Amino acid sequence: MKRRFETHVRNDKFVYIDDYAHHPRELDATLSAAKELYPNRKITAIFQPHLFSRTKDLCDEFAASLSKVDELILLEIYPAREKPIEGVTSQIILDKVTIENKKIISKNDLLNYLNNKTDIDVLITVGAGDIDTKINEIKNLLNKN
């Protein structure tokens, strides 16, 4: 099934997985599976929240799920069919995530950021927005390194 724990790169250096998870329970399942499959490895998640209303309503649950990774990269909210809600940005999730290694990056800056990272071990992209448009570029970048 497309975009359900789909492994795109697996070699001696790193693993790259993509998943459609866009609800806290789905995120929990995806991230728990990664931790179980790759114990003692650094898990980096790139999450693109989907919908302003869902982000607002489930902010605490998103933060709890995302706090289970070693590094979190948050993208801005993918609006889909919604207009922005004042005060609802990816920052409200980031503020509640309990891990230290966390940041917000624009989707346009993502590849440059990843290109400069030397500690990618297990990388997971998650979200129902348009993060899947970056899959091939991320694969190419990882395979190049």
N, CA, C and O of each residue as an XYZ file, in Angstrom:
580
protein
N       0.840     -1.175      0.000
C       0.000      0.000      0.000
C       0.893      1.250      0.000
O       1.835      1.345      0.787
N       0.600      2.172     -0.859
C       1.405      3.389     -0.978
C       1.310      4.245      0.279
O       0.243      4.409      0.871
N       2.456      4.778      0.660
C       2.588      5.736      1.758
C       2.172      5.179      3.116
O       1.748      5.940      3.986
N       2.282      3.896      3.308
C       2.094      3.303      4.627
C       3.367      2.556      4.990
O       3.602      1.431      4.551
N       4.189      3.221      5.811
C       5.471      2.687      6.246
C       6.261      2.158      5.048
O       6.796      1.050      5.061
N       6.308      2.987      4.031
C       6.964      2.629      2.776
C       8.458      2.954      2.871
O       8.843      4.113      3.025
N       9.281      1.927      2.778
C      10.732      2.113      2.845
C      11.251      2.491      1.468
O      11.022      1.787      0.484
N      11.949      3.609      1.416
C      12.495      4.114      0.150
C      13.993      3.902      0.035
O      14.515      3.711     -1.063
N      14.690      3.936      1.171
C      16.132      3.690      1.177
C      16.445      2.844      2.401
O      15.991      3.134      3.508
N      17.217      1.808      2.189
C      17.715      1.007      3.315
C      19.086      0.493      2.912
O      19.213     -0.344      2.019
N      20.099      0.999      3.574
C      21.453      0.550      3.293
C      22.237      0.515      4.601
O      21.650      0.639      5.676
N      23.540      0.350      4.521
C      24.367      0.242      5.727
C      24.403      1.533      6.542
O      24.633      1.501      7.750
N      24.175      2.676      5.876
C      24.293      3.964      6.565
C      22.982      4.470      7.144
O      22.964      4.994      8.258
N      21.887      4.326      6.412
C      20.630      4.908      6.881
C      19.415      4.234      6.253
O      19.509      3.450      5.308
N      18.268      4.584      6.834
C      16.973      4.094      6.373
C      16.087      5.321      6.170
O      16.108      6.258      6.968
N      15.309      5.297      5.089
C      14.338      6.364      4.844
C      12.963      5.739      4.602
O      12.777      4.924      3.698
N      12.011      6.146      5.438
C      10.639      5.629      5.407
C       9.693      6.813      5.239
O       9.934      7.893      5.780
N       8.623      6.603      4.490
C       7.569      7.611      4.358
C       6.245      6.984      4.783
O       5.978      5.815      4.504
N       5.423      7.782      5.463
C       4.112      7.293      5.896
C       3.097      8.436      5.854
O       3.424      9.591      6.125
N       1.889      8.090      5.516
C       0.776      9.028      5.379
C       0.214      9.499      6.733
O      -0.698     10.325      6.761
N       0.729      9.001      7.819
C       0.184      9.308      9.149
C      -0.068     10.805      9.323
O       0.821     11.628      9.104
N      -1.289     11.140      9.718
C      -1.632     12.553      9.912
C      -2.537     12.757     11.114
O      -3.102     13.835     11.296
N      -2.674     11.738     11.923
C      -3.454     11.774     13.162
C      -2.540     11.245     14.259
O      -1.708     10.377     13.996
N      -2.677     11.749     15.486
C      -1.763     11.313     16.547
C      -1.678      9.798     16.744
O      -0.588      9.284     16.995
N      -2.783      9.076     16.639
C      -2.730      7.612     16.814
C      -1.940      6.961     15.677
O      -1.191      6.011     15.902
N      -2.108      7.471     14.468
C      -1.329      6.953     13.340
C       0.154      7.259     13.515
O       1.010      6.411     13.264
N       0.442      8.480     13.948
C       1.838      8.845     14.213
C       2.444      7.929     15.256
O       3.565      7.445     15.099
N       1.692      7.695     16.324
C       2.148      6.796     17.388
C       2.506      5.426     16.826
O       3.565      4.877     17.131
N       1.619      4.880     16.006
C       1.850      3.554     15.435
C       3.087      3.547     14.547
O       3.912      2.638     14.642
N       3.221      4.539     13.695
C       4.356      4.617     12.780
C       5.670      4.772     13.536
O       6.639      4.062     13.267
N       5.694      5.700     14.478
C       6.944      5.969     15.198
C       7.302      4.825     16.146
O       8.480      4.514     16.325
N       6.304      4.205     16.746
C       6.566      3.039     17.605
C       7.120      1.878     16.783
O       8.037      1.185     17.223
N       6.564      1.666     15.590
C       7.069      0.598     14.724
C       8.520      0.856     14.334
O       9.336     -0.066     14.317
N       8.836      2.092     14.027
C      10.219      2.430     13.661
C      11.166      2.177     14.830
O      12.258      1.640     14.648
N      10.743      2.564     16.023
C      11.597      2.357     17.196
C      11.787      0.866     17.478
O      12.855      0.439     17.916
N      10.742      0.086     17.221
C      10.837     -1.362     17.437
C      11.724     -2.022     16.374
O      12.528     -2.898     16.690
N      11.576     -1.602     15.130
C      12.384     -2.171     14.050
C      13.846     -1.738     14.112
O      14.740     -2.490     13.723
N      14.082     -0.532     14.598
C      15.427      0.027     14.611
C      15.807      0.505     16.010
O      16.050      1.693     16.222
N      15.858     -0.432     16.970
C      16.216     -0.036     18.338
C      17.657      0.487     18.377
O      18.509      0.064     17.595
N      17.898      1.383     19.273
C      19.237      1.953     19.474
C      19.741      2.737     18.274
O      20.945      2.940     18.122
N      18.822      3.177     17.421
C      19.206      4.037     16.301
C      18.478      5.362     16.440
O      17.384      5.433     17.000
N      19.098      6.403     15.924
C      18.515      7.737     16.004
C      17.365      7.859     15.001
O      17.553      7.662     13.801
N      16.186      8.182     15.505
C      15.001      8.353     14.669
C      14.754      9.853     14.486
O      14.560     10.585     15.457
N      14.766     10.292     13.237
C      14.441     11.675     12.890
C      13.133     11.668     12.124
O      13.001     10.984     11.109
N      12.163     12.433     12.612
C      10.869     12.534     11.937
C      10.708     13.922     11.342
O      11.014     14.932     11.975
N      10.222     13.946     10.113
C       9.828     15.200      9.466
C       8.316     15.126      9.347
O       7.784     14.291      8.616
N       7.626     16.000     10.066
C       6.169     15.949     10.094
C       5.572     17.217      9.507
O       5.955     18.331      9.867
N       4.627     17.026      8.599
C       3.870     18.136      8.032
C       2.436     18.026      8.545
O       1.673     17.181      8.076
N       2.064     18.876      9.509
C       0.675     18.851      9.980
C      -0.289     19.120      8.826
O       0.033     19.840      7.881
N      -1.460     18.536      8.924
C      -2.464     18.633      7.862
C      -3.739     19.216      8.458
O      -4.369     18.598      9.317
N      -4.106     20.375      8.014
C      -5.302     21.125      8.429
C      -5.059     21.940      9.702
O      -4.492     21.450     10.679
N      -5.496     23.167      9.657
C      -5.397     24.058     10.822
C      -6.298     23.565     11.949
O      -5.896     23.558     13.113
N      -7.510     23.155     11.604
C      -8.463     22.715     12.637
C      -7.945     21.472     13.352
O      -8.046     21.386     14.576
N      -7.397     20.513     12.621
C      -6.875     19.299     13.251
C      -5.687     19.636     14.143
O      -5.558     19.093     15.240
N      -4.826     20.523     13.680
C      -3.670     20.929     14.482
C      -4.131     21.573     15.780
O      -3.604     21.271     16.850
N      -5.107     22.454     15.686
C      -5.636     23.134     16.877
C      -6.264     22.136     17.845
O      -5.992     22.166     19.046
N      -7.104     21.256     17.314
C      -7.856     20.329     18.173
C      -6.986     19.235     18.776
O      -7.278     18.760     19.873
N      -5.929     18.823     18.091
C      -5.136     17.674     18.535
C      -3.684     18.027     18.854
O      -2.813     17.157     18.872
N      -3.439     19.294     19.102
C      -2.079     19.779     19.356
C      -1.359     18.981     20.448
O      -0.222     18.553     20.253
N      -2.007     18.784     21.580
C      -1.375     18.058     22.690
C      -1.032     16.620     22.310
O       0.042     16.120     22.645
N      -1.951     15.963     21.612
C      -1.717     14.578     21.198
C      -0.600     14.487     20.161
O       0.227     13.577     20.213
N      -0.576     15.434     19.217
C       0.527     15.456     18.249
C       1.857     15.598     18.969
O       2.811     14.876     18.680
N       1.914     16.529     19.903
C       3.160     16.774     20.635
C       3.608     15.531     21.402
O       4.796     15.208     21.422
N       2.667     14.836     22.030
C       3.012     13.622     22.774
C       3.574     12.549     21.844
O       4.573     11.908     22.168
N       2.940     12.354     20.700
C       3.425     11.351     19.743
C       4.796     11.718     19.200
O       5.688     10.873     19.129
N       4.964     12.969     18.820
C       6.215     13.413     18.209
C       7.367     13.498     19.200
O       8.531     13.529     18.801
N       7.050     13.536     20.481
C       8.095     13.576     21.511
C       8.808     12.237     21.658
O       9.765     12.127     22.425
N       8.358     11.233     20.941
C       8.955      9.897     21.034
C      10.160      9.717     20.111
O      10.859      8.708     20.201
N      10.410     10.683     19.226
C      11.551     10.556     18.322
C      12.770     11.240     18.925
O      12.672     11.933     19.938
N      13.901     11.039     18.299
C      15.134     11.663     18.786
C      15.319     13.072     18.227
O      15.904     13.941     18.874
N      14.815     13.279     17.023
C      14.893     14.600     16.398
C      13.601     14.827     15.634
O      13.091     13.929     14.964
N      13.077     16.051     15.745
C      11.842     16.407     15.054
C      12.062     17.633     14.186
O      12.581     18.656     14.633
N      11.655     17.499     12.941
C      11.635     18.617     12.012
C      10.174     18.817     11.633
O       9.552     17.944     11.029
N       9.648     19.954     11.987
C       8.254     20.270     11.662
C       8.215     21.193     10.461
O       8.985     22.149     10.370
N       7.314     20.899      9.545
C       7.041     21.800      8.439
C       5.803     22.614      8.796
O       5.100     22.301      9.757
N       5.547     23.640      8.031
C       4.338     24.428      8.274
C       3.106     23.600      7.939
O       3.190     22.613      7.208
N       1.982     24.001      8.470
C       0.723     23.285      8.274
C       0.312     23.319      6.808
O       0.352     24.362      6.155
N      -0.083     22.150      6.309
C      -0.642     22.059      4.961
C      -2.131     22.356      5.089
O      -2.847     21.607      5.752
N      -2.616     23.434      4.469
C      -3.979     23.890      4.728
C      -5.075     23.069      4.061
O      -6.209     23.053      4.539
N      -4.755     22.388      2.969
C      -5.758     21.651      2.185
C      -6.922     22.572      1.867
O      -6.761     23.547      1.133
N      -8.065     22.279      2.400
C      -9.288     23.015      2.068
C      -9.598     24.152      3.040
O     -10.636     24.803      2.917
N      -8.718     24.395      3.994
C      -9.006     25.366      5.054
C      -8.261     26.681      4.884
O      -7.203     26.750      4.258
N      -8.837     27.701      5.451
C      -8.156     28.988      5.583
C      -7.421     28.968      6.934
O      -7.844     28.269      7.854
N      -6.341     29.720      7.054
C      -5.615     29.770      8.327
C      -6.520     30.178      9.493
O      -7.482     30.928      9.327
N      -6.181     29.663     10.670
C      -6.840     30.039     11.911
C      -5.826     30.855     12.699
O      -4.699     30.411     12.916
N      -6.218     32.027     13.118
C      -5.294     32.904     13.836
C      -4.693     32.185     15.041
O      -5.404     31.585     15.847
N      -3.372     32.260     15.142
C      -2.663     31.659     16.269
C      -2.369     30.180     16.117
O      -1.716     29.595     16.980
N      -2.834     29.559     15.041
C      -2.601     28.128     14.836
C      -1.526     27.955     13.766
O      -1.770     28.153     12.576
N      -0.336     27.584     14.220
C       0.798     27.304     13.349
C       1.491     26.057     13.883
O       1.110     25.529     14.927
N       2.486     25.598     13.183
C       3.257     24.446     13.660
C       3.941     24.739     14.992
O       4.281     23.823     15.740
N       4.136     26.004     15.275
C       4.788     26.397     16.527
C       4.016     25.908     17.757
O       4.624     25.605     18.783
N       2.684     25.828     17.665
C       1.928     25.386     18.852
C       2.200     23.920     19.169
O       2.096     23.506     20.324
N       2.545     23.138     18.158
C       2.969     21.752     18.416
C       4.387     21.762     18.965
O       4.675     21.130     19.982
N       5.271     22.485     18.284
C       6.681     22.509     18.679
C       6.842     22.916     20.140
O       7.654     22.337     20.861
N       6.079     23.900     20.573
C       6.181     24.382     21.950
C       5.859     23.299     22.975
O       6.326     23.368     24.111
N       5.072     22.306     22.590
C       4.651     21.256     23.527
C       5.448     19.966     23.394
O       5.329     19.077     24.237
N       6.254     19.855     22.355
C       7.100     18.673     22.182
C       8.183     18.712     23.247
O       8.803     19.754     23.464
N       8.419     17.580     23.918
C       9.306     17.568     25.083
C      10.770     17.261     24.760
O      11.627     17.392     25.634
N      11.068     16.859     23.539
C      12.476     16.584     23.219
C      13.203     17.899     22.943
O      12.587     18.901     22.581
N      14.502     17.877     23.119
C      15.313     19.076     22.900
C      15.595     19.329     21.429
O      15.615     20.478     20.988
N      15.813     18.264     20.668
C      16.260     18.378     19.285
C      15.042     18.515     18.365
O      14.546     17.531     17.816
N      14.575     19.750     18.212
C      13.354     20.015     17.452
C      13.456     21.377     16.795
O      14.079     22.296     17.326
N      12.823     21.494     15.609
C      12.838     22.781     14.917
C      11.756     22.795     13.851
O      11.237     21.757     13.440
N      11.435     24.007     13.418
C      10.527     24.202     12.286
C      11.373     24.667     11.108
O      12.221     25.550     11.237
N      11.121     24.053      9.965
C      11.832     24.407      8.742
C      10.787     24.543      7.640
O       9.804     23.803      7.613
N      11.001     25.472      6.749
C      10.081     25.594      5.620
C      10.320     24.418      4.673
O      11.428     23.889      4.589
N       9.286     24.029      3.977
C       9.409     22.926      3.028
C      10.457     23.255      1.962
O      11.165     22.367      1.486
N      10.551     24.529      1.593
C      11.531     24.941      0.585
C      12.967     24.804      1.068
O      13.874     24.635      0.253
N      13.194     24.875      2.384
C      14.542     24.777      2.943
C      14.914     23.360      3.380
O      16.044     23.114      3.801
N      13.971     22.440      3.279
C      14.170     21.094      3.812
C      15.356     20.370      3.179
O      16.193     19.823      3.897
N      15.439     20.358      1.879
C      16.524     19.611      1.228
C      17.891     20.183      1.563
O      18.843     19.433      1.776
N      17.994     21.497      1.611
C      19.259     22.118      1.987
C      19.631     21.730      3.420
O      20.790     21.432      3.710
N      18.649     21.738      4.300
C      18.907     21.341      5.692
C      19.394     19.893      5.750
O      20.397     19.597      6.399
N      18.684     18.997      5.071
C      19.072     17.583      5.091
C      20.435     17.367      4.448
O      21.201     16.513      4.896
N      20.743     18.116      3.422
C      22.018     17.985      2.742
C      23.188     18.319      3.663
O      24.289     17.796      3.487
N      22.953     19.182      4.636
C      24.008     19.589      5.560
C      24.059     18.749      6.829
O      24.915     18.973      7.686
N      23.156     17.790      6.958
C      23.150     16.916      8.146
C      24.099     15.745      7.920
O      24.148     15.160      6.837
N      24.834     15.426      8.943
C      25.748     14.290      8.855
C      25.324     13.143      9.753
O      25.982     12.103      9.783
N      24.230     13.322     10.486
C      23.838     12.309     11.466
C      22.493     11.641     11.162
O      21.804     11.191     12.077
N      22.124     11.579      9.891
C      20.875     10.901      9.542
C      21.085      9.403      9.722
O      22.039      8.829      9.197
N      20.194      8.792     10.458
C      20.264      7.354     10.716
C      18.972      6.709     10.191
O      18.988      6.007      9.180
N      17.859      6.953     10.887
C      16.546      6.520     10.411
C      15.711      7.784     10.226
O      15.416      8.494     11.188
N      15.340      8.050      8.994
C      14.574      9.246      8.656
C      13.167      8.833      8.243
O      12.982      7.922      7.436
N      12.180      9.522      8.813
C      10.780      9.212      8.503
C      10.068     10.508      8.142
O      10.069     11.460      8.923
N       9.461     10.545      6.962
C       8.593     11.660      6.625
C       7.157     11.206      6.861
O       6.759     10.113      6.459
N       6.387     12.074      7.524
C       5.002     11.731      7.847
C       4.097     12.928      7.601
O       4.477     14.075      7.836
N       2.899     12.639      7.127
C       1.917     13.682      6.922
C       1.065     13.402      5.699
O       1.446     12.628      4.821
N      -0.095     14.045      5.655
C      -1.051     13.831      4.564
C      -1.091     15.005      3.598
O      -1.893     15.011      2.664
N      -0.239     15.991      3.809
C      -0.219     17.148      2.919
C       0.520     16.824      1.643
O       0.268     15.802      1.006
N       1.436     17.702      1.273
C       2.191     17.477      0.043
C       3.646     17.109      0.308
O       4.500     17.265     -0.565
N       3.926     16.622      1.510
C       5.294     16.207      1.829
C       5.759     15.085      0.900
O       6.958     14.908      0.685
N       4.810     14.334      0.355
C       5.188     13.249     -0.548
C       5.842     13.763     -1.836
O       6.480     12.996     -2.556
N       5.686     15.048     -2.121
C       6.347     15.610     -3.307
C       7.861     15.709     -3.115
O       8.592     15.947     -4.076
N       8.327     15.530     -1.902
C       9.762     15.609     -1.600
C      10.426     14.234     -1.532
O      11.644     14.148     -1.379
N       9.646     13.163     -1.644
C      10.197     11.817     -1.464
C      11.359     11.547     -2.413
O      12.439     11.162     -1.965
N      11.159     11.740     -3.697
C      12.230     11.424     -4.655
C      13.460     12.290     -4.446
O      14.587     11.812     -4.576
N      13.254     13.554     -4.127
C      14.396     14.437     -3.874
C      15.168     13.990     -2.633
O      16.399     14.018     -2.623
N      14.447     13.578     -1.587
C      15.111     13.094     -0.367
C      15.856     11.797     -0.668
O      16.994     11.624     -0.234
N      15.225     10.884     -1.406
C      15.901      9.635     -1.790
C      17.183      9.918     -2.556
O      18.231      9.341     -2.266
N      17.094     10.800     -3.524
C      18.282     11.128     -4.323
C      19.374     11.745     -3.470
O      20.551     11.424     -3.633
N      18.992     12.617     -2.573
C      19.964     13.252     -1.682
C      20.656     12.213     -0.795
O      21.879     12.223     -0.658
N      19.868     11.321     -0.196
C      20.445     10.306      0.678
C      21.326      9.335     -0.087
O      22.396      8.950      0.385
N      20.879      8.943     -1.258
C      21.683      8.000     -2.066
C      22.971      8.621     -2.553
O      23.962      7.923     -2.767
N      22.962      9.949     -2.731
C      24.165     10.669     -3.154
C      25.194     10.705     -2.020
O      26.400     10.610     -2.248
N      24.687     10.843     -0.805
C      25.593     10.932      0.353
C      25.997      9.548      0.734
O      26.759      9.367      1.684
